[in-house]
């Protein structure tokens, strides 16, 4: 067990630089001292409800100042936050709450449903009711062990149910250090966050804020004109984006330019197309392409802007504390240019999955984390990702796993077989489509409505194709690449 002890992050930041601005939200701003005391007060309110050190606490909240306060309140008392995606359906949320054995749930009034309360066997409180409570003096965790669990975020596997990714304080610390060593840390830095706080891309910005002593500008959702305005007014220097967001900013700017202090668009969710990168070069927008995942506590590989055109399509090189190798099917490291599984190691990589020792055995070997993604390194060590978790669909920066959608479709009585793949989409990058073998009449509308009850909207297939049989290999494994070819070529045996 690691004995690396550090002061409580938010408490220490409030002590070191109390008067610095911590966060801008709407028309309000808080210093680090104000943020700490708001969180301290909330910690006292949580303890009146029995929330204690070591407990797993579900958090189902929007991008809001209140959310930031609650997340740091949990850190003050040493509770572990199970951060839930607010775009999921009730059944998906209930599954994750039950799987994590969460003892408590904090949620927005807008998300409180009778069904959620009945099916999730735990105590719940809305943030609105929580803030009305009279606090007690909280038991503060003055120190954190870097091996202690800070957060749990669920990620879907290519097979089976989602798994809870463990993220320690050390994971978040080293992610922040690696990012600072890569992007540099400047006194005037200010990070705009309009990506969801329930994603590692958003939550990691909160952690960098307290570790660096850097203000963040928090938006409830991505709004292109509000983004451009706040970059100007709040003197933003860095922003995390996915491709659709960056395209929107470039298009909306027209003849305008971002101010000179702006120094980094940190781009995740897949490589950017050449026309977008060229447009950014033309508008002097520095783009740092990156590769990362929930398991690596955000980016683990990043491409600096000076290579964005000469290394087109590359995710870059590993952050300073991290390592990367490409491993072939026979377990031997690949040569330059040879494709294989992307394998990473570093103090920002998760120690494992919650209650999933089998998944840990499958994914961790000799200290290396096997991502399931396929890629290669060029002669200079730049990473190129060929396929993300083989069949992963990335839609508007959201990861969609076909197996999860197929499992829902197979629960319909008229569906004998189901295969899901992603197709290119001008707005979202990719969207899911489904191929169905049926035993009775069923309409596209009926299947869509069936899926909408079980899946977040962005996971529901946009098109349903009906076919006599699905393509499979000798081992009867579904060939999703062939499904993609069927759509692309339109040369298939569909009904």
Buried (B, 14 or more C-beta within 10 A) or exposed (E): EEEEEBBBBBBBBBEEBBEBBBBBBEEEBBBBBBBBBBBBBBBBBBBEBEBBEEBBBBBBBBBBBBBBBBBBBBBBBBBBBBBBBBBBBBBBBBBBBEBBBBBBBBBBEEBBEEEBBEBBEBBBBBBEBBBEBEBEEBEBBEEBBBBBBBBBBBBBBEEEBBBBBBBBBBBBBBBBBBBBEBBEBBEEBBBBBBBBBBBBBBBBBBBBBBBBBBBBBBBBEBEBEBBBEBBBEBBBBBBBBBBBBBBBBBEEBEEEEBEEBBBBBBBBBBBBBEEBBBBBBEBEBBBBBBBBBBBBBBBBBBBBBEBBEEBBBBBBBBBEBBBBBBBEEEEEEBEEEEBBBBBBBBBBBBBBBBEBEEBBEEBBEEEBBBBBBBBBBEEEEBBBBEEBBBBBBBBBBBBBBBBBBBBBBEEBEBBBBBBBBBBEBEEBBBBBBBBBBBEEEBEBEEBBEBBEEBBBEBBBBBEBBBBEEBBEEEEEEBBBEBBBBBBEEEEBEEE
